[in-house]
Amino acid sequence: MRNEKVIEEIRIADSGAVSAGLDGAPFDVLQPLYMRANAFDVELDTPVSRICRLEYLLDDVRKGLLTHVRALASIWKDPLENPLYTMRYADSVTGGSIDLTKLVGESYALCWTEGPESEQAWQTFARSLEYVRITTTPRRLLEGLMHEEDSGYMFHHHIGAVRYRSVADIEHWRRTSNYEEHLDSLGQALIASLTVLREQFMMEQEVRLLYSHMPEVGGWIESHVVADETLARVPFKWADVLDSIVLCPGMDPAFAADARYDIAAVGIVAPVMNSLLAK
């Protein structure tokens, strides 16, 4: 189990609330604790950034959503993406096999980085000059995603620094692990498996924001999250989330002027800056 100290704090808070005649500790007590429990190998207040298409950012802000991408090899174009998705484990009781496909197959992710702005990152992730680089923190991302109305918020949202390993190490881990090693009461081991990537991507210094789609019939997730084979659109509180927005180097000045206007129009108050790499 990860972050055992804070998980014990959660148990103590809930136990104290029950002793006081409540059903459990209130949301304003538990949410900060679960943010700490659900952050793997990354500090909650460290700056993280991502490069995204401006029109997609503006659309999400207008609608109060944060769109995640399903974590599948076919979508991310990486055969070892979501490494446990295709694994089959021997079942010693039935003689058959057990897979974790259902448990990890409904996972969605967004890639952030702890790394600085770089020409390589713009060249890799910006498919045109109409992209921007946004910066925030893991704390603000989890605060914006964890809703009190969602009774399972503590199981749905995590963030973790990516662990880069060789292909041989990943394959060995997949072959030699037991399925029970990937199961725990908070689902942390399964979530952590999605932060394992090939060392070829190490230069990205990635931090992954993860969403586990587990709708219950008639529940908040079923009513408020739209998820399909590719995307999950999760309600998100955008107010005061962003620290800065950097415009793509080489962005046309007229488009940049319109971008600044459109960014302000949707209520984003973060400073909008030209890239330090702009020539």
N, C-alpha and C positions, 0 to 999 in steps of 0.2 A: 504494500500500500504506500502511495506517495503522500508527502506532506502530512505525516501522521500526527505531528504536534497540533496543527490547526484542526485536523479531524477530531482530535480529542477535545479541543475547545468547543467544537460544534456539539459534541455529545454532552459536555458539561452544561452548555447553554440550554440545550433542549431539556436535559434532566432537571435543571433548576426551574424552568418554566412549568414543567409538568408537576413538580412538587408544589408550585404556587397555584395549581389548579387550572393551568392553561393547557391547550393542546400541544404546545411547543413554543419555542422561542419565536418572537416576531420577525418579520421579513427584514426590518431595518437592522436587526442584530445579526441574522444569519447570512444575508446577502454578502456583506464584506468578508465574512469568514469563508463562504463558499468560493468567492473570487480568489482568495489565497489558496484554498484547497485545489482549485481547478486550474491553477497556473503551474505549468511544469517547466522547471529550469529556466524561467524568465521572471525578472522582477516586474511587478505590476506597474511601476512608474517609469520604466525605461522607454525612451522614444522608439516607436516602430513606424515604418513607412511602407507605402505600396504605390505602385504606378498603375493608374487605371484610366480608362477612357472617360473624358469629362462628361459626355452626355449620359453615360450610365450612372456616374456619381450624382449628377443633378436629378436624374429620374428617381433614384433611391431616396434622396433627401426630400423631394416633393412628396413622395408616397409614404415616408416614414418607415423605410425598409432598409435592410442590409442584405444584399443578394450574395449567397454562397454557392459554390460550384461543387457538384457531386464528386466525391473522391473515388474515381474509378480509373483504371489504367487506360481504357479506351478514350476517355475524355482528356486526361492529363498527358496522354502520349508518352507514358512511362510504364513499361511492363511490371515494375516493382512498386507502383503506386498502390496504396492500401494493401500491404503485403500479405495480410491474412485472409483477404477476400476469397481467394481460390483454394485455400488450404483445406485438406481433408485429414481428419485424425481418426485413428483406430479407436473403436468403442470396445473396450475389454468386456463389457457386460453383454452386449448383443452380438458382438462379432462383426457388426457393420461399421459404418463410419459416421463421424460427426463433423459438421462444418460450422463455421462462424459467419457464413455469408449474410444471414439475416441481421446479425448483430452489428457487423461493420459495413454492410452494404447500404445502409441508410445514413451514411456519414457525408457531410458536406464541409468544404473548407474554403478559407481565404488566405492567401499568402501575403505575409508582411515581412519586413526585414529590419534587423538592427543595424545594418550596414549604412554607410554614407551614400549620398548621391554619387552616381558614377556614369560615365559614358556607356560602359558595358551594360549597365542595368537599363538605361533608356533604349539602347539598341536591341536588347533582349525582349523587353516587355511592352514597349510603345510601338504599335503597328502603324502609327501615323503621327503627325505632329499635334493631333488633337487630344493628347494625353496630359495628365497632371500627376504630380507626386504629392500624396497627402500624408500627414504625420499626426499621430496620436499616441496613446499609451494602451497597454493591455487592460489597465484598470478601467479606462473610459469605455473601451470596447465591451467588456463584460458588464459594466454598469448599464450600458445602453441596451444590452440584449437580455439581461435577467429581469423578467417582469414578475411582479408580485402575483399577478393573476394566473401565471403559469405555475401550477403546483409542482411541476417537475423541473423547474429551471436549473436546479443543481446538477441534474443529469444531462442537460441539453447543451451546455456551453462550456468550452474549455479553450485554453490557449497554451501553446508549448513551443519551446525552442526545438528546432529540428536536430535530430542526432544523425550525423552522416557516417555511413558505414560502407565498406566495400561490398560489391555484389556477392562475393564468396561468403562474407560474414552474414549477410542478410539471408542468403539461401541456406546456410548452415543453421541459423536460428529458426528459420521456418521449418526445416526438416526435423530438427532435434527437440523442439519445444513440445510440451504436452498441452492439449487444449485447456486443461484446468489451470495452467499458468496464466492464461489470458482472461480468467474470470475472477471478479471480485465484486463485492457488494455495491461499490460506487461506479463500476465499469471503467475504472482508471486504466487498467492494463490494455483494454481494447482501444481506448482513446489514444494511449501512448504509442500504440503500434502504428498509428497514422502519422506520427512524427519521425518515423524512420525512413530515410531517403538515401539514395546512392551518393557516395562521396564525390562523384563528378559534379554535383550541384553545390558543393561546399562554399563556393565563392558567393552564393546568394545570401548566406547568413540568415536563413529563413526562420521566421516565427509563424506558426500556423494557428489561425483561429478556426476552431472546429465546432460544428453543429451536428448533434445527433437527433435525427428526426424520429420521434416516437409518439405519434398522435394517439390519443385515446378517444374512443367514440364519445362524441358530445363534449370533449374537453377543449381547453383553450387553444392548444396547438392545432387541432383539427379545424377550429374556427378562424384562426388568425394567420397560420403559416401556409403558404402555397408552395408545395414541393412537387417536382416531377423528376423525370429521368436524368435531368441535367442540372437544374437550379432549385435552390430553396430560398424563398423570399421571406425573411424573418423580420417582424416588427422591431424597429430600432429607434432609440431616442437620440436624435442627431444634435440636440442643443449642446453647444460648448464641447463637442467631441474633438474637433480638429484643432491642432496647434498651428498648422500652416499648410498652404497649398503652393506648390512650385509648378510653374508652367513649363511645358516641354521646351527644351532648347530648340531654337529654330522656328518656334510657333510664329505664324504670320501676325504682324502687329495689329491688323484689323480684327483678326479672330481673337487675339489676346484681349483686346478692349471689350469685345462682346463677352468673352469668357468671364472677365472681372464683373461685368454687369450681371450676367446670369448667376454667378456664384452668390453675389450679394442679394439678388432677387429671391433666392430660395431660403434666405435667412442665415447663411453661413457668415460668421463674423471673423473667422480666422484670416490672418494676413495672406494676401495673394502676392507671390513674389516671382520675379524672373529667375531662371536657373543661373547658378554661378558658372555653369558650363556654357551659357549662351555666348555666341561670338558676335 
